[in-house]
Amino acid sequence: MIPVEFFLILSTLLFFIGVFGFVTRRNLIAMLISIELVLNSVDMNFAVFNRILYPGQLEGMFFSVFSIGVSAAETAVTVAIIINVYRRFKSDQVNSIENMKL
């Protein structure tokens, strides 16, 4: 059986890789993928802490499934926004959005 500490270390690595990717990237799709890494690390933490604190119950697993559903909806809306930005500015870089005017 894999120790719980390994899952927590993996979750921490996913979180910091996601934050680093979000801060350093200028491409909207890469930033979306970085946000998804952060959300996946949160889902992993829900499951791990459920396993540690309440081994016979499934509340953490339900939170994970709910969070995955919210992440999927968020990704669909974000991809639609990115497609509209690309059609308008012919670029998927953050700098093109900064030039928007009312």
N, C-alpha and C positions, 0 to 999 in steps of 0.2 A: 504494500500500500504506500502511496506517495504521501510524504509528510505535508501537513497543512502549510508550513512555512514556505515551501516551494511555490504554492499557489499565491501566497501573499507577495512573495518576491516577484513573481511573474506579473501580477496585477500592478505592482508598483512600477515595474519597468514599462509596462504598457501605458500607464498613466503619464509618466515623464516623457516617453517617446512621443505621445500624443500632444502634450503641452509644447514640447520643443518643436515639433512639426508645425503646430499652429502658429507659433510665434515667428518662425523663420521662413515659412513659405509665403509666396505672394500669389500663388495660383489658387483659385477658389476650390477646385476639386481636391487638391492636396490638403487644403485647410479642412474640408469636409471629412476627408479620410482621417485626419488627425483628431477631429472631434469624435468620430466614431470609435477610435482607439481609446479615448478617454471614457466614453460611455461603456465600452466593453470591459474596461478595467473595473468600473463601478459594478457592473453585473456580476463579474467574477467575485468581487468582495461581498456582494449580497449572498451569493451561494456559499462562500467559504465561512463567513461569520454565522450563517445559519447552521452549517455543519458543526462549528465549534460550540456555539451557545445552546442550540436546540437540535440535537442530533435526530430526534424522532419526529420532528415537525417539518413542514414544508413552506413556511412563510417566506423565507429568503428566496426560495425557488419561484414562488408566485411573484415576488417583487422583481425578480430577474426577468421573468416572462413578460410582465407588464412593461418593464423598462425597455425590453427589446422591441415590443410593439410600438412604444412611443418613439424609439429611435428610428424605426422603419418609417413611421409617418413623418417625422422630422426630416429624414433623408429625402423622401419623395417631394416634400414642399421645397426643400433647399435645392434639389436638382432642377425643379421647375423654375425657381428664381434664377439659378445660374444659366439655364437655357435662355431665358428672357434677356438677361444681361448680355449674354454672348450675341444674341440676335441684334440687340440695340447697338452695342459698342464694338462688335467683331473682335472681342478679346475676353479672356477669362482671368485676367489679372486684376488684383485689387486696385491698382492705380487707375484703371478705367472707371471704376465706380466712384472714386473720389472726385472725378471731373463732372459728376452729374449736377445738373442745374434744374431748378423748378420751372 
